Amino acid sequence: MSKPSGQWSLVRVFLWLCLLSIIMLPILWTHVVNGQQEQSGARIESLDLSRERGNYLLSANISLNLGNEVRNAAERGVPLFFTISLEIIRPEKFWFDKTELSQRQTWRIQYNALLRQWRISTGDFSTPELSLDDSLQHIVHLDNWPLSNFEQLESNRLYEARLRLELDTSLLPRPFQINAFNSSAWSLSTPWKNLTFRVSDIKPGS
């Protein structure tokens, strides 16, 4: 007894869907992997401490790849916030390590479509730039960042400095926070970069 034509139609649709999924799955997987690779380029290449006239300074070089989604959003005027965090840790042999000092700084980068101009700002500092990449240079080449309260540290004790840079989505306007929360493209953060030092060994900057 032959099956009704309606059932055969459902079977054919099911088989076509299975075939389509087999064809599309490798393409979608490649797209996902490439998208993740675009977002995985954030890391701190180097970290250095120096002193000048009694002031302690930090310098770092950072590799940063924003990826297309974040770049496109910035070019449409969505502000980007980058926060760099520093922790000074005192290692302990028989107890938990202690955070002696911590310091943060946030940069804001935004494109003004009317003026066709980029601007980066942090604290009282604000300057126009020609492009997003030019704006990012202020962040990825961190030069002589002044450090606070280093005089509280013991001169000959061993400490560990930890530095991290992240794309701070918590400072976005709320509608963009929701979009960023649902997209891995905005989860951009470097691993912690560590540097062991003694205050007495920090050399004057060049």
Summary of the structure (lengths in Angstrom):
residues: 206
radius of gyration: 24.7
end to end distance: 92.0
largest distance: 97.2
contacts: 532
relative contact order: 0.20
helix: 35%
strand: 39%
